[in-house]
Amino acid sequence: MIGANPETVILLHGFGGHPLQTALLARRLRAAGYTVANIGYPSWRWPIDRVLAHLHQHITTRPAHDSRPLHFVGHSMGGLLLRAYLARHRPVQLGRVVMLGTPNGGSELADLCYRLRLDRPVLNHAGILLRTQRDATTQALFGAVDYPLGIIAGDRPMIGALPDFVFRAPNDGKVSVAATHLPGQSDHLILPVAHTAMIYNRPVADQVAHFLREGRFKRP
């Protein structure tokens, strides 16, 4: 159980998202006993360095920043930003980290945008993070995972989407299950959810809370 001084969770949405989309997940984590800072950022307009500076300002100026421990949860691209943020601004009181559908190995959909020369209008500055082939400078931003990390992947894309044609492997409609894995991960769980839907899914929220408490996902 969380004690009288609730532990804090920094929550980040994914590409093209908004804190309103992660508000339900934030509410469920608060109900589980956590203080939650649900932080927004311009995922399309700003380059990565500016986004990281924006996050650092918003994280460190909140009273909850001094929480011990300080946990992090990121959906999709939000998980990539967490990796880059922790490599650059790791707090001494870092707790546990959870990624939801994060394309750690990149997304084939981003690659498709590049092949069709739609990367600039569709992905803009986020494209270098989301594609499967990253340059050495971009890859170096992420650092190594040496903290407790739990990853949840989905394998139930929405009906009528393109994923089977693009991925030809288990996926959530935007990211393949294989691409969510990351060296150093503490635990990995696959749930029957789609990429966008996972932040609204109650079992996903329950698993996030369980990992933050126990350092592992709940299994039968």
Summary of the structure (lengths in Angstrom):
residues: 220
radius of gyration: 16.3
end to end distance: 20.6
largest distance: 53.6
contacts: 740
relative contact order: 0.16
helix: 40%
strand: 16%
